[in-house]
Amino acid sequence: MMRIKSKDFRVREGNEVDLERWPTLVDRVYDSTEQYQHLLGEHIAQLSAQQELLYASNRYAILLIFQAMDAAGKDGAIKHVMSGVNPQGCQVFSYKHPSATELQHDFLWRTTRDLPERGRIGIFNRSYYEEVLILRVHRELLIGEGLADAPRDDRMIWHDRYRSIANLERHLHANGTRIVKFFLHLSKDEQRKRFLDRIDQPEKNWKFSLADIAERKFWKHYMKAYEQCLAATSTKDAPWYIVPADDKENARLIVSRIVLDTLMELKMTFPKMSAKRRQELLSIRKRLAK
Protein backbone atom coordinates (compact mmCIF):
# COMPACT_ATOMS: atom_id res chain seq x y z
CA MET A 1 0.00 0.00 0.00
CA MET A 2 1.40 3.35 -1.04
CA ARG A 3 1.68 6.24 1.41
CA ILE A 4 0.42 9.54 0.01
CA LYS A 5 3.02 12.28 -0.22
CA SER A 6 1.68 15.49 -1.72
CA LYS A 7 5.07 16.47 -3.13
CA ASP A 8 5.14 13.37 -5.35
CA PHE A 9 2.31 14.81 -7.45
CA ARG A 10 3.37 18.44 -7.49
CA VAL A 11 4.68 20.16 -10.62
CA ARG A 12 7.77 22.10 -9.63
CA GLU A 13 7.98 25.72 -10.70
CA GLY A 14 9.99 26.12 -13.89
CA ASN A 15 9.97 22.41 -14.76
CA GLU A 16 8.93 21.19 -18.18
CA VAL A 17 6.03 18.74 -18.23
CA ASP A 18 5.89 15.57 -20.32
CA LEU A 19 2.58 13.90 -19.50
CA GLU A 20 3.73 10.60 -20.96
CA ARG A 21 6.15 10.41 -18.04
CA TRP A 22 3.45 11.11 -15.47
CA PRO A 23 1.48 7.93 -14.64
CA THR A 24 -2.28 7.73 -14.93
CA LEU A 25 -2.26 4.78 -12.53
CA VAL A 26 -0.13 4.20 -9.42
CA ASP A 27 -0.10 1.69 -6.57
CA ARG A 28 -3.24 1.88 -4.50
CA VAL A 29 -3.19 3.70 -1.20
CA TYR A 30 -5.87 1.31 0.08
CA ASP A 31 -6.12 -2.50 0.21
CA SER A 32 -9.90 -2.95 0.09
CA THR A 33 -13.16 -1.09 -0.40
CA GLU A 34 -13.64 -1.02 3.35
CA GLN A 35 -10.21 0.50 3.90
CA TYR A 36 -10.84 3.07 1.16
CA GLN A 37 -14.04 4.16 2.87
CA HIS A 38 -12.25 4.28 6.23
CA LEU A 39 -9.37 6.39 4.91
CA LEU A 40 -11.67 8.75 3.04
CA GLY A 41 -13.81 9.07 6.15
CA GLU A 42 -10.74 10.05 8.18
CA HIS A 43 -9.73 12.65 5.61
CA ILE A 44 -13.26 14.07 5.47
CA ALA A 45 -13.45 14.37 9.27
CA GLN A 46 -10.11 16.20 9.35
CA LEU A 47 -11.16 18.46 6.48
CA SER A 48 -14.34 19.35 8.37
CA ALA A 49 -12.30 20.32 11.44
CA GLN A 50 -9.88 22.36 9.34
CA GLN A 51 -12.75 24.13 7.61
CA GLU A 52 -14.13 25.19 10.99
CA LEU A 53 -10.71 26.65 11.85
CA LEU A 54 -10.59 28.37 8.46
CA TYR A 55 -13.92 30.05 9.11
CA ALA A 56 -13.17 30.94 12.73
CA SER A 57 -9.72 32.40 12.08
CA ASN A 58 -11.02 34.36 9.07
CA ARG A 59 -7.51 34.95 7.69
CA TYR A 60 -7.39 32.80 4.58
CA ALA A 61 -9.53 31.68 1.67
CA ILE A 62 -8.99 28.41 -0.20
CA LEU A 63 -9.47 28.06 -3.95
CA LEU A 64 -9.43 24.55 -5.41
CA ILE A 65 -9.26 24.27 -9.20
CA PHE A 66 -10.06 21.04 -11.06
CA GLN A 67 -9.13 20.52 -14.71
CA ALA A 68 -9.22 17.30 -16.72
CA MET A 69 -10.34 15.58 -19.86
CA ASP A 70 -13.96 14.37 -19.99
CA ALA A 71 -14.80 11.43 -17.67
CA ALA A 72 -11.68 11.91 -15.54
CA GLY A 73 -13.76 12.12 -12.36
CA LYS A 74 -13.81 15.82 -11.42
CA ASP A 75 -17.43 15.75 -10.27
CA GLY A 76 -16.93 12.57 -8.25
CA ALA A 77 -13.78 13.87 -6.58
CA ILE A 78 -15.51 17.09 -5.55
CA LYS A 79 -18.62 15.24 -4.35
CA HIS A 80 -16.78 12.63 -2.26
CA VAL A 81 -13.84 14.64 -0.94
CA MET A 82 -15.92 17.63 0.12
CA SER A 83 -18.91 15.62 1.40
CA GLY A 84 -18.19 16.46 5.04
CA VAL A 85 -17.60 20.16 4.55
CA ASN A 86 -20.21 22.60 5.85
CA PRO A 87 -22.13 23.84 2.76
CA GLN A 88 -22.27 27.34 4.29
CA GLY A 89 -18.50 27.58 4.05
CA CYS A 90 -18.00 26.10 0.60
CA GLN A 91 -19.16 26.98 -2.92
CA VAL A 92 -18.72 25.05 -6.17
CA PHE A 93 -18.77 26.75 -9.56
CA SER A 94 -18.83 24.88 -12.88
CA TYR A 95 -17.92 26.74 -16.04
CA LYS A 96 -19.24 25.88 -19.48
CA HIS A 97 -18.91 27.91 -22.66
CA PRO A 98 -18.93 31.66 -21.85
CA SER A 99 -22.16 33.57 -22.35
CA ALA A 100 -22.58 36.56 -24.65
CA THR A 101 -22.26 38.88 -21.65
CA GLU A 102 -19.12 37.15 -20.42
CA LEU A 103 -17.53 37.44 -23.84
CA GLN A 104 -17.81 41.23 -23.55
CA HIS A 105 -15.25 41.15 -20.73
CA ASP A 106 -11.65 39.99 -20.36
CA PHE A 107 -11.15 36.23 -20.06
CA LEU A 108 -10.63 36.33 -16.27
CA TRP A 109 -13.76 38.33 -15.48
CA ARG A 110 -16.38 35.60 -15.13
CA THR A 111 -14.35 33.50 -12.69
CA THR A 112 -13.01 36.45 -10.70
CA ARG A 113 -16.59 37.24 -9.67
CA ASP A 114 -16.78 33.86 -7.94
CA LEU A 115 -13.58 33.94 -5.90
CA PRO A 116 -14.04 32.80 -2.27
CA GLU A 117 -14.04 35.30 0.56
CA ARG A 118 -11.84 34.85 3.61
CA GLY A 119 -12.89 31.94 5.78
CA ARG A 120 -14.40 29.99 2.90
CA ILE A 121 -13.48 27.34 0.35
CA GLY A 122 -14.19 27.96 -3.32
CA ILE A 123 -14.11 25.17 -5.90
CA PHE A 124 -13.82 25.74 -9.63
CA ASN A 125 -14.91 22.76 -11.73
CA ARG A 126 -13.04 23.90 -14.83
CA SER A 127 -11.89 27.51 -14.64
CA TYR A 128 -10.11 30.36 -16.37
CA TYR A 129 -7.62 27.73 -17.50
CA GLU A 130 -10.10 26.71 -20.20
CA GLU A 131 -8.95 29.89 -21.95
CA VAL A 132 -5.48 28.42 -22.52
CA LEU A 133 -6.64 24.84 -23.06
CA ILE A 134 -9.77 24.47 -25.16
CA LEU A 135 -9.06 27.72 -26.99
CA ARG A 136 -5.55 26.57 -27.76
CA VAL A 137 -6.94 23.40 -29.32
CA HIS A 138 -9.83 25.17 -31.02
CA ARG A 139 -8.16 28.37 -32.19
CA GLU A 140 -11.34 29.46 -34.03
CA LEU A 141 -13.05 30.17 -30.68
CA LEU A 142 -10.75 33.16 -30.16
CA ILE A 143 -12.60 34.98 -32.93
CA GLY A 144 -15.72 35.13 -30.76
CA GLU A 145 -13.83 36.82 -27.95
CA GLY A 146 -13.40 40.04 -29.91
CA LEU A 147 -9.78 40.54 -28.94
CA ALA A 148 -8.40 43.99 -29.65
CA ASP A 149 -5.23 43.89 -31.74
CA ALA A 150 -4.93 40.12 -31.43
CA PRO A 151 -1.33 39.17 -32.20
CA ARG A 152 -0.77 37.08 -35.30
CA ASP A 153 1.73 34.91 -33.49
CA ASP A 154 -0.20 32.39 -31.37
CA ARG A 155 2.72 32.00 -28.98
CA MET A 156 2.26 35.59 -27.81
CA ILE A 157 -1.44 35.02 -27.07
CA TRP A 158 -0.73 32.10 -24.75
CA HIS A 159 2.37 33.74 -23.25
CA ASP A 160 0.32 36.82 -22.35
CA ARG A 161 -2.51 34.75 -20.90
CA TYR A 162 -0.14 32.63 -18.81
CA ARG A 163 1.34 35.87 -17.48
CA SER A 164 -2.12 37.28 -16.67
CA ILE A 165 -3.04 34.09 -14.82
CA ALA A 166 0.24 33.99 -12.89
CA ASN A 167 -0.14 37.64 -11.90
CA LEU A 168 -3.71 37.06 -10.71
CA GLU A 169 -2.70 34.06 -8.63
CA ARG A 170 0.28 35.89 -7.18
CA HIS A 171 -2.03 38.76 -6.18
CA LEU A 172 -4.56 36.38 -4.61
CA HIS A 173 -1.87 34.57 -2.62
CA ALA A 174 -0.48 37.87 -1.33
CA ASN A 175 -3.96 38.72 -0.08
CA GLY A 176 -4.67 35.47 1.74
CA THR A 177 -6.12 33.13 -0.88
CA ARG A 178 -4.36 29.77 -1.06
CA ILE A 179 -4.72 28.15 -4.47
CA VAL A 180 -4.42 24.43 -5.17
CA LYS A 181 -4.81 23.19 -8.75
CA PHE A 182 -5.54 19.60 -9.74
CA PHE A 183 -5.10 18.02 -13.16
CA LEU A 184 -6.77 14.62 -13.04
CA HIS A 185 -4.55 12.63 -15.39
CA LEU A 186 -6.66 10.05 -17.25
CA SER A 187 -5.47 7.66 -19.94
CA LYS A 188 -7.22 7.64 -23.30
CA ASP A 189 -8.07 3.94 -22.92
CA GLU A 190 -9.63 4.47 -19.49
CA GLN A 191 -11.71 7.32 -20.91
CA ARG A 192 -12.98 4.94 -23.61
CA LYS A 193 -14.03 2.42 -20.95
CA ARG A 194 -15.87 5.10 -18.97
CA PHE A 195 -17.64 6.36 -22.08
CA LEU A 196 -18.81 2.80 -22.80
CA ASP A 197 -20.01 2.54 -19.21
CA ARG A 198 -22.01 5.73 -19.63
CA ILE A 199 -23.67 4.30 -22.72
CA ASP A 200 -24.38 0.87 -21.21
CA GLN A 201 -25.85 2.12 -17.93
CA PRO A 202 -29.16 4.02 -18.37
CA GLU A 203 -28.63 6.11 -15.24
CA LYS A 204 -25.39 7.42 -16.76
CA ASN A 205 -26.66 8.14 -20.28
CA TRP A 206 -27.19 11.81 -19.46
CA LYS A 207 -23.45 12.22 -18.89
CA PHE A 208 -22.59 11.32 -22.48
CA SER A 209 -22.85 13.28 -25.72
CA LEU A 210 -21.49 13.02 -29.26
CA ALA A 211 -19.35 16.07 -28.52
CA ASP A 212 -17.37 13.93 -26.06
CA ILE A 213 -16.41 11.56 -28.86
CA ALA A 214 -15.56 14.44 -31.19
CA GLU A 215 -13.09 15.83 -28.65
CA ARG A 216 -11.24 12.51 -28.44
CA LYS A 217 -9.89 13.23 -31.92
CA PHE A 218 -7.93 16.11 -30.42
CA TRP A 219 -6.43 14.08 -27.56
CA LYS A 220 -2.80 14.73 -28.52
CA HIS A 221 -3.51 18.42 -29.00
CA TYR A 222 -5.06 18.63 -25.54
CA MET A 223 -2.13 16.81 -23.95
CA LYS A 224 0.23 19.31 -25.56
CA ALA A 225 -1.89 22.23 -24.35
CA TYR A 226 -1.94 20.81 -20.81
CA GLU A 227 1.81 20.27 -20.82
CA GLN A 228 2.45 23.88 -21.80
CA CYS A 229 -0.12 25.21 -19.32
CA LEU A 230 1.06 23.16 -16.34
CA ALA A 231 4.69 24.08 -16.93
CA ALA A 232 3.96 27.79 -17.37
CA THR A 233 1.59 28.28 -14.43
CA SER A 234 2.68 25.93 -11.64
CA THR A 235 4.32 28.11 -9.01
CA LYS A 236 5.36 27.81 -5.39
CA ASP A 237 2.33 29.85 -4.31
CA ALA A 238 -0.19 28.26 -6.72
CA PRO A 239 1.02 24.75 -7.57
CA TRP A 240 -0.41 22.22 -9.98
CA TYR A 241 -0.80 18.62 -8.85
CA ILE A 242 -0.99 15.89 -11.49
CA VAL A 243 -3.22 13.21 -9.95
CA PRO A 244 -3.32 9.72 -11.52
CA ALA A 245 -7.02 9.31 -12.32
CA ASP A 246 -7.48 5.85 -13.82
CA ASP A 247 -8.43 4.62 -10.33
CA LYS A 248 -11.20 6.94 -9.09
CA GLU A 249 -10.98 5.93 -5.44
CA ASN A 250 -7.21 6.31 -5.39
CA ALA A 251 -7.51 9.75 -6.99
CA ARG A 252 -10.01 10.89 -4.35
CA LEU A 253 -7.70 9.86 -1.52
CA ILE A 254 -4.78 11.66 -3.13
CA VAL A 255 -6.83 14.83 -3.70
CA SER A 256 -8.20 14.82 -0.14
CA ARG A 257 -4.69 14.34 1.28
CA ILE A 258 -3.33 17.28 -0.73
CA VAL A 259 -6.21 19.55 0.32
CA LEU A 260 -5.77 18.50 3.94
CA ASP A 261 -2.00 19.11 3.82
CA THR A 262 -2.62 22.57 2.36
CA LEU A 263 -4.99 23.50 5.18
CA MET A 264 -2.78 22.10 7.93
CA GLU A 265 0.26 24.00 6.65
CA LEU A 266 -1.59 27.22 7.50
CA LYS A 267 -1.32 26.29 11.19
CA MET A 268 -4.62 27.95 12.00
CA THR A 269 -5.97 28.36 15.52
CA PHE A 270 -9.21 29.57 17.02
CA PRO A 271 -9.12 33.30 17.89
CA LYS A 272 -7.73 34.00 21.35
CA MET A 273 -10.11 35.65 23.75
CA SER A 274 -9.06 38.90 25.37
CA ALA A 275 -9.44 39.43 29.11
CA LYS A 276 -12.09 42.08 28.44
CA ARG A 277 -14.09 39.71 26.26
CA ARG A 278 -13.80 36.98 28.88
CA GLN A 279 -15.19 39.26 31.58
CA GLU A 280 -18.00 40.26 29.26
CA LEU A 281 -18.98 36.63 28.67
CA LEU A 282 -18.83 35.82 32.39
CA SER A 283 -21.10 38.77 33.07
CA ILE A 284 -23.60 37.58 30.47
CA ARG A 285 -23.43 34.07 31.86
CA LYS A 286 -24.38 35.29 35.36
CA ARG A 287 -27.35 37.11 33.94
CA LEU A 288 -28.50 34.05 32.02
CA ALA A 289 -28.05 31.83 35.10
CA LYS A 290 -30.49 33.96 37.03
C-alpha positions in Angstrom: 0.0 0.0 0.0 1.4 3.4 -1.0 1.7 6.2 1.4 0.4 9.5 0.0 3.0 12.3 -0.2 1.7 15.5 -1.7 5.1 16.5 -3.1 5.1 13.4 -5.4 2.3 14.8 -7.4 3.4 18.4 -7.5 4.7 20.2 -10.6 7.8 22.1 -9.6 8.0 25.7 -10.7 10.0 26.1 -13.9 10.0 22.4 -14.8 8.9 21.2 -18.2 6.0 18.7 -18.2 5.9 15.6 -20.3 2.6 13.9 -19.5 3.7 10.6 -21.0 6.2 10.4 -18.0 3.5 11.1 -15.5 1.5 7.9 -14.6 -2.3 7.7 -14.9 -2.3 4.8 -12.5 -0.1 4.2 -9.4 -0.1 1.7 -6.6 -3.2 1.9 -4.5 -3.2 3.7 -1.2 -5.9 1.3 0.1 -6.1 -2.5 0.2 -9.9 -3.0 0.1 -13.2 -1.1 -0.4 -13.6 -1.0 3.3 -10.2 0.5 3.9 -10.8 3.1 1.2 -14.0 4.2 2.9 -12.3 4.3 6.2 -9.4 6.4 4.9 -11.7 8.7 3.0 -13.8 9.1 6.1 -10.7 10.0 8.2 -9.7 12.7 5.6 -13.3 14.1 5.5 -13.5 14.4 9.3 -10.1 16.2 9.4 -11.2 18.5 6.5 -14.3 19.3 8.4 -12.3 20.3 11.4 -9.9 22.4 9.3 -12.7 24.1 7.6 -14.1 25.2 11.0 -10.7 26.6 11.8 -10.6 28.4 8.5 -13.9 30.0 9.1 -13.2 30.9 12.7 -9.7 32.4 12.1 -11.0 34.4 9.1 -7.5 35.0 7.7 -7.4 32.8 4.6 -9.5 31.7 1.7 -9.0 28.4 -0.2 -9.5 28.1 -4.0 -9.4 24.5 -5.4 -9.3 24.3 -9.2 -10.1 21.0 -11.1 -9.1 20.5 -14.7 -9.2 17.3 -16.7 -10.3 15.6 -19.9 -14.0 14.4 -20.0 -14.8 11.4 -17.7 -11.7 11.9 -15.5 -13.8 12.1 -12.4 -13.8 15.8 -11.4 -17.4 15.8 -10.3 -16.9 12.6 -8.3 -13.8 13.9 -6.6 -15.5 17.1 -5.6 -18.6 15.2 -4.3 -16.8 12.6 -2.3 -13.8 14.6 -0.9 -15.9 17.6 0.1 -18.9 15.6 1.4 -18.2 16.5 5.0 -17.6 20.2 4.5 -20.2 22.6 5.8 -22.1 23.8 2.8 -22.3 27.3 4.3 -18.5 27.6 4.0 -18.0 26.1 0.6 -19.2 27.0 -2.9 -18.7 25.1 -6.2 -18.8 26.8 -9.6 -18.8 24.9 -12.9 -17.9 26.7 -16.0 -19.2 25.9 -19.5 -18.9 27.9 -22.7 -18.9 31.7 -21.9 -22.2 33.6 -22.3 -22.6 36.6 -24.7 -22.3 38.9 -21.6 -19.1 37.2 -20.4 -17.5 37.4 -23.8 -17.8 41.2 -23.5 -15.2 41.2 -20.7 -11.7 40.0 -20.4 -11.1 36.2 -20.1 -10.6 36.3 -16.3 -13.8 38.3 -15.5 -16.4 35.6 -15.1 -14.4 33.5 -12.7 -13.0 36.5 -10.7 -16.6 37.2 -9.7 -16.8 33.9 -7.9 -13.6 33.9 -5.9 -14.0 32.8 -2.3 -14.0 35.3 0.6 -11.8 34.9 3.6 -12.9 31.9 5.8 -14.4 30.0 2.9 -13.5 27.3 0.3 -14.2 28.0 -3.3 -14.1 25.2 -5.9 -13.8 25.7 -9.6 -14.9 22.8 -11.7 -13.0 23.9 -14.8 -11.9 27.5 -14.6 -10.1 30.4 -16.4 -7.6 27.7 -17.5 -10.1 26.7 -20.2 -8.9 29.9 -21.9 -5.5 28.4 -22.5 -6.6 24.8 -23.1 -9.8 24.5 -25.2 -9.1 27.7 -27.0 -5.6 26.6 -27.8 -6.9 23.4 -29.3 -9.8 25.2 -31.0 -8.2 28.4 -32.2 -11.3 29.5 -34.0 -13.1 30.2 -30.7 -10.8 33.2 -30.2 -12.6 35.0 -32.9 -15.7 35.1 -30.8 -13.8 36.8 -27.9 -13.4 40.0 -29.9 -9.8 40.5 -28.9 -8.4 44.0 -29.7 -5.2 43.9 -31.7 -4.9 40.1 -31.4 -1.3 39.2 -32.2 -0.8 37.1 -35.3 1.7 34.9 -33.5 -0.2 32.4 -31.4 2.7 32.0 -29.0 2.3 35.6 -27.8 -1.4 35.0 -27.1 -0.7 32.1 -24.7 2.4 33.7 -23.3 0.3 36.8 -22.4 -2.5 34.7 -20.9 -0.1 32.6 -18.8 1.3 35.9 -17.5 -2.1 37.3 -16.7 -3.0 34.1 -14.8 0.2 34.0 -12.9 -0.1 37.6 -11.9 -3.7 37.1 -10.7 -2.7 34.1 -8.6 0.3 35.9 -7.2 -2.0 38.8 -6.2 -4.6 36.4 -4.6 -1.9 34.6 -2.6 -0.5 37.9 -1.3 -4.0 38.7 -0.1 -4.7 35.5 1.7 -6.1 33.1 -0.9 -4.4 29.8 -1.1 -4.7 28.1 -4.5 -4.4 24.4 -5.2 -4.8 23.2 -8.7 -5.5 19.6 -9.7 -5.1 18.0 -13.2 -6.8 14.6 -13.0 -4.6 12.6 -15.4 -6.7 10.1 -17.3 -5.5 7.7 -19.9 -7.2 7.6 -23.3 -8.1 3.9 -22.9 -9.6 4.5 -19.5 -11.7 7.3 -20.9 -13.0 4.9 -23.6 -14.0 2.4 -20.9 -15.9 5.1 -19.0 -17.6 6.4 -22.1 -18.8 2.8 -22.8 -20.0 2.5 -19.2 -22.0 5.7 -19.6 -23.7 4.3 -22.7 -24.4 0.9 -21.2 -25.9 2.1 -17.9 -29.2 4.0 -18.4 -28.6 6.1 -15.2 -25.4 7.4 -16.8 -26.7 8.1 -20.3 -27.2 11.8 -19.5 -23.4 12.2 -18.9 -22.6 11.3 -22.5 -22.8 13.3 -25.7 -21.5 13.0 -29.3 -19.4 16.1 -28.5 -17.4 13.9 -26.1 -16.4 11.6 -28.9 -15.6 14.4 -31.2 -13.1 15.8 -28.7 -11.2 12.5 -28.4 -9.9 13.2 -31.9 -7.9 16.1 -30.4 -6.4 14.1 -27.6 -2.8 14.7 -28.5 -3.5 18.4 -29.0 -5.1 18.6 -25.5 -2.1 16.8 -24.0 0.2 19.3 -25.6 -1.9 22.2 -24.3 -1.9 20.8 -20.8 1.8 20.3 -20.8 2.4 23.9 -21.8 -0.1 25.2 -19.3 1.1 23.2 -16.3 4.7 24.1 -16.9 4.0 27.8 -17.4 1.6 28.3 -14.4 2.7 25.9 -11.6 4.3 28.1 -9.0 5.4 27.8 -5.4 2.3 29.8 -4.3 -0.2 28.3 -6.7 1.0 24.8 -7.6 -0.4 22.2 -10.0 -0.8 18.6 -8.9 -1.0 15.9 -11.5 -3.2 13.2 -9.9 -3.3 9.7 -11.5 -7.0 9.3 -12.3 -7.5 5.8 -13.8 -8.4 4.6 -10.3 -11.2 6.9 -9.1 -11.0 5.9 -5.4 -7.2 6.3 -5.4 -7.5 9.8 -7.0 -10.0 10.9 -4.4 -7.7 9.9 -1.5 -4.8 11.7 -3.1 -6.8 14.8 -3.7 -8.2 14.8 -0.1 -4.7 14.3 1.3 -3.3 17.3 -0.7 -6.2 19.6 0.3 -5.8 18.5 3.9 -2.0 19.1 3.8 -2.6 22.6 2.4 -5.0 23.5 5.2 -2.8 22.1 7.9 0.3 24.0 6.7 -1.6 27.2 7.5 -1.3 26.3 11.2 -4.6 28.0 12.0 -6.0 28.4 15.5 -9.2 29.6 17.0 -9.1 33.3 17.9 -7.7 34.0 21.3 -10.1 35.6 23.8 -9.1 38.9 25.4 -9.4 39.4 29.1 -12.1 42.1 28.4 -14.1 39.7 26.3 -13.8 37.0 28.9 -15.2 39.3 31.6 -18.0 40.3 29.3 -19.0 36.6 28.7 -18.8 35.8 32.4 -21.1 38.8 33.1 -23.6 37.6 30.5 -23.4 34.1 31.9 -24.4 35.3 35.4 -27.4 37.1 33.9 -28.5 34.0 32.0 -28.0 31.8 35.1 -30.5 34.0 37.0 
